[in-house]
Amino acid sequence: MRILKDAAKQYLPERLSGALRELLHPGSTKPLERITYDQDGLITMHNCDFMHQDAFTRAYLAGDVLGSWFGGKVHWRVHVLFWAAERALRLGGDFIECGVHLGGFSRAVVEYVDFGRLTDRTFYLLDSFEGVSKEHLSEEEKKRGILDYEYANDYEAVCRTFQQFDNVKIIKGLIPDSLSQVDCENVGFLSIDLNSAVPEIAAAEFFWERLLPGATVVLDDYGWEKHLAQKHAFDKFAESRNVPILSLPTGQGVIIKP
Ligand SMILES: C[S@@+](CC[C@H](N)C(=O)[O-])C[C@H]1O[C@@H](n2cnc3c(N)ncnc32)[C@H](O)[C@@H]1O
């Protein structure tokens, strides 16, 4: 019996071994099995009080109402972006997002750090507003259904969303071609979410020398099965620069510029 118990503990996922324990010894499972977060491909019993704090909920809502996330709940991913943005507040530098859609992440970040008051900084938002370019996709990416996403491609709506912020600059065009329009030297925050490896690597290469030491790069798609090509490309990118990528259970990858 002891051997069986040990094997169950070692090889079964916690929820399954908990269920087994409950079957064998009813009433013995601890409140430990309480789930605190179950959305967006992530289930955990760990503390996520951050998502109930006023500043968080207000900023999250500012992004959520735009419909950028197709109705999905992405609190933990947004939490990671807020953390990166707060670091950039202390560090200095401009903010960049490559892949904006309807502005969900970027509008939430603007609200959270009150970006409008940072008159000496610019938040650059880059998007083709035409979706992913077929020419950029490998056969593997096509097979994985990268072209299935149906983006709103609504440039005017994004302009309206940010019109009250003089320091938000929207750059419409395909990356990498549009990168030359980014006239900044120092970057403190970089969010990359293009769903396609070729332009993502081009953006990372373009911004790498402009990133301040300590700046955070958040790769939205790094750990998602559908986006394996992006993970492979970024693993190579990181290896050649001798930096590690932190793989998060949200599906994001994080790089800190040395
Ligand atoms: C997943 S969405 C971005 C979601 C966004 N971060 C949010 O907060 O909702 C990906 C976006 O990348 C854009 N995109 C894809 N490939 C691009 C490229 N090569 N250049 C510019 N934009 C691109 C698409 O038009 C789409 O709006």
PDBQT file of the ligand as one rigid body, heavy atoms in Angstrom, charges set to zero:
ROOT
HETATM    1  C1  LIG A 301      -2.464  38.387 -31.229  1.00  0.00    +0.000 C 
HETATM    2  S1  LIG A 301      -2.737  39.925 -31.991  1.00  0.00    +0.000 S 
HETATM    3  C2  LIG A 301      -2.137  41.065 -30.835  1.00  0.00    +0.000 C 
HETATM    4  C3  LIG A 301      -2.995  41.136 -29.602  1.00  0.00    +0.000 C 
HETATM    5  C4  LIG A 301      -2.717  42.334 -28.731  1.00  0.00    +0.000 C 
HETATM    6  N1  LIG A 301      -1.405  42.289 -28.147  1.00  0.00    +0.000 N 
HETATM    7  C5  LIG A 301      -3.770  42.544 -27.687  1.00  0.00    +0.000 C 
HETATM    8  O1  LIG A 301      -3.490  43.130 -26.656  1.00  0.00    +0.000 OA
HETATM    9  O2  LIG A 301      -4.906  42.123 -27.884  1.00  0.00    +0.000 OA
HETATM   10  C6  LIG A 301      -1.541  39.908 -33.260  1.00  0.00    +0.000 C 
HETATM   11  C7  LIG A 301      -1.491  41.187 -34.080  1.00  0.00    +0.000 C 
HETATM   12  O3  LIG A 301      -0.279  41.170 -34.818  1.00  0.00    +0.000 OA
HETATM   13  C8  LIG A 301      -0.492  41.805 -36.059  1.00  0.00    +0.000 C 
HETATM   14  N2  LIG A 301       0.569  41.360 -36.967  1.00  0.00    +0.000 N 
HETATM   15  C9  LIG A 301       0.876  40.101 -37.334  1.00  0.00    +0.000 A 
HETATM   16  N3  LIG A 301       1.956  40.075 -38.127  1.00  0.00    +0.000 NA
HETATM   17  C10 LIG A 301       2.360  41.357 -38.257  1.00  0.00    +0.000 A 
HETATM   18  C11 LIG A 301       3.460  42.002 -38.932  1.00  0.00    +0.000 A 
HETATM   19  N4  LIG A 301       4.349  41.319 -39.665  1.00  0.00    +0.000 N 
HETATM   20  N5  LIG A 301       3.584  43.334 -38.819  1.00  0.00    +0.000 NA
HETATM   21  C12 LIG A 301       2.705  44.049 -38.082  1.00  0.00    +0.000 A 
HETATM   22  N6  LIG A 301       1.656  43.511 -37.430  1.00  0.00    +0.000 NA
HETATM   23  C13 LIG A 301       1.480  42.181 -37.504  1.00  0.00    +0.000 A 
HETATM   24  C14 LIG A 301      -1.885  41.413 -36.457  1.00  0.00    +0.000 C 
HETATM   25  O4  LIG A 301      -2.442  42.350 -37.339  1.00  0.00    +0.000 OA
HETATM   26  C15 LIG A 301      -2.619  41.360 -35.096  1.00  0.00    +0.000 C 
HETATM   27  O5  LIG A 301      -3.309  42.545 -34.853  1.00  0.00    +0.000 OA
ENDROOT
TORSDOF 0
